[in-house]
Amino acid sequence: MNYLDRNEFNYAPSPEVLEALKNFDVNKLCFYTRIYDEGKKSILSVYLAERYGVDEAQVLLGYGGEDILKQAVHYFLTEADGNKTMLIPRFSWWYYKSIADEVNGRTLEYPLYEEGDTYRYDLDEMKRMVLCHQPKILLIASPNNPTGNGLTPDELSELLADIPATTTVVVDEAYASFVTADTTYIQRLVNQYPNLIISRTLSKFYGLPGLRMGFGFISKELGRFIKYSNKYLGYNRISEDLAIAALQADDYYRNVARQMNESRACYEQEIGRLEGFTVYKSVANFVLVKYPIALKPALQKAFAEQEYKVKFMNEPGIDTHLRITLGRPEQNRIVIDTIKNIAHT
Ligand SMILES: Cc1ncc(COP(=O)(O)O)c(C=O)c1O
C-alpha cells in the first residue's frame, strides 16, 4: 500500500540519521540523562536553543507536535480563570477541536477565504474575533493543513501586536520548514511578545513521523507552562540523538523538498487544467485538490485498485476535496495519471 493520506515521508531517512542510529550507544538506555543536573532538559533542547538563538528554557519538547499542542491546549483551557474558549481556523486539522473537547473547551472558528487557487487568513477579522470573544487561545496553523496557506513573519508580528497578553497565541508550524529555512523571526517574536508558543516537529520536513518528536519555542512570560511541560527525568535518548542528526542534515531534506516542489508543479499543470478541478497553492508536503464530486466513487475505486491511499476530505465546506501527500516522483506520477484517467472517462 502507498500511504499518501497522512503527510508522511515516502523517501528514505537521511544517511546522517542512519549513522546516528548505528552509532547509538545502547548503554545510554540504562541511565537517565544527567543534563538535568545542569538545569537543562535535553541535549536536543540545548542544540535547538543554540540553533534558534533562544534560551534553552524557552525550548519545549514533546512526543510529536501533537503532544506540544495537546499540552498547551489542556493547560491553558483549564486555568483558574475558567476561560475555555479557543479560536481555530475554519478549515484545519480536526485534532485542534478534539483536544479542546477533551477538557470541555469551546472552539470557535475564524474564517479562511478561498480566492481562486489559494486560501487566505483575514488578519482584521482574526483581531476582531479576539477582541470580541477574548479567547484563552488563538490557534493559528502556518502553513495550515489542509488549505496550505499561512502567515508571513510580518503578518504574525502585526497580529501579535494587537492581541492582548491574556490570549495565548499558539502557532502550529508543523510544515513551516517547507516555506523557508529562515527561522530568525522565531527568536524575535518569542522575545518581543509575552504570549507566544510556536510548535514544530521532526515529522514533516525532516520526515520522521515515527520518531514522535516535536519541539517548540515559547515566551519567557509563560514560565508556568514551561514548568508544566518539562519532563523531570528527561526524554527518549534515542529520539534525541536521531533528531539532532536529522536537524543537521538540512541539505538532504531541502533536496527532497525541491523534488516535492517539482511534483507539485506537475499537479498544478496537469490536474489544475482538468475541467472542474482546482489545485490550491501550498508550501508543504501535500497538495489540496478540488474535484467534481460526481467522480468520488470512481476515484475511490481507482485509488483502491492502485493500492494508493489519499485523503478524501469530509468536513463541510471542503468535502469535494482531496488532500494528497507528495510522495516520490513515481508515486506522484501514478496519482496524477489515476486522476486524469477518471476525469477523462
Ligand atoms: C497541522 C499539523 N500539525 C501537527 C501535526 C503533528 O504531527 P506530529 O505529532 O507527528 O509532530 C500534524 C500531523 O499531521 C499536522 O498536520
The ligand as an SDF file (V2000), in Angstrom:
LIG
                    3D

 16 16  0  0  0  0  0  0  0  0999 V2000
   -1.1660   20.6620   11.0780 C   0  0  0  0  0  0  0  0  0  0  0  0
   -0.4460   19.5890   11.8270 C   0  0  0  0  0  0  0  0  0  0  0  0
    0.1160   19.9000   12.9870 N   0  0  0  0  0  0  0  0  0  0  0  0
    0.7800   18.9860   13.7160 C   0  0  0  0  0  0  0  0  0  0  0  0
    0.8850   17.6900   13.2760 C   0  0  0  0  0  0  0  0  0  0  0  0
    1.5710   16.7790   14.2230 C   0  0  0  0  0  0  0  0  0  0  0  0
    2.4580   15.9040   13.7990 O   0  0  0  0  0  0  0  0  0  0  0  0
    3.4170   15.1740   14.8200 P   0  0  0  0  0  0  0  0  0  0  0  0
    2.6620   14.8970   16.0820 O   0  0  0  0  0  0  0  0  0  0  0  0
    3.8100   13.9290   14.1310 O   0  0  0  0  0  0  0  0  0  0  0  0
    4.5550   16.1110   15.0660 O   0  0  0  0  0  0  0  0  0  0  0  0
    0.2850   17.2980   12.0670 C   0  0  0  0  0  0  0  0  0  0  0  0
    0.3410   15.8990   11.5690 C   0  0  0  0  0  0  0  0  0  0  0  0
   -0.2420   15.5220   10.5940 O   0  0  0  0  0  0  0  0  0  0  0  0
   -0.3800   18.2880   11.3220 C   0  0  0  0  0  0  0  0  0  0  0  0
   -0.9830   18.0240   10.1480 O   0  0  0  0  0  0  0  0  0  0  0  0
  1  2  1  0
  2  3  1  0
  2 15  2  0
  3  4  2  0
  4  5  1  0
  5  6  1  0
  5 12  2  0
  6  7  1  0
  7  8  1  0
  8  9  2  0
  8 10  1  0
  8 11  1  0
 12 13  1  0
 12 15  1  0
 13 14  2  0
 15 16  1  0
M  END
$$$$
